[in-house]
Amino acid sequence: MPLYMDIHEAPGATEDDLAKAHLADIALQDQYGATVHTYWLNKRERHRQLSP
């Protein structure tokens, strides 16, 4: 199965905002046949990235 990386620019996002977004993604993953593995925040660039 292919793996995809989902990248979002999130100006002003906090670490807490991203953790909540990750939990929301996990709650919806089965609906879309996806598996959310992890996420990270580039603090300097303020990018949110979901990756395997």
N, C-alpha and C positions, 0 to 999 in steps of 0.2 A: 504494500500500500504506500502511495507517495506521502511524503511529509511536506507540509507547507509552513512557512514562517509568515506571521501576520504582524505587520509593523504599523504603528499609529504615532503620529505626532500629537503630543498632549501638553501644550504650553500651560504652565502653571500647575500641572498635576503633582500631587504629593504622593509619597510612598503609600500612604493609607488609601488614597483614591485608587491607585493601581492594584493594590491587594483586593479591594472590594470589586473592582472590575474583573479580576481574575476569578474570584469566587462566582460572580455572575456568569462568566463564560463556562465554568465547570457545571453550573446548574443547567445550562442550555445545551451542553455538548451532545447529549444523547438524541435530542430532537433533530440534530443535523448530521448524525453519524460521524461526529468528530471526536477526537481525544485531545484535550488541552493538557500539555505536559508541564509547562512552566512559563514564567515570564521574567523579564528583567527591565530595569529602568536605567537609561543612560542619563545620569544626573546632570551632566554638563549640557547635553543636547535636549534633555527632557523628552526622550523618545521612550515609548512603551513597546516592548517586543514580546510576542508570544512565540515560543519556539519549542521544538522537541527536546 
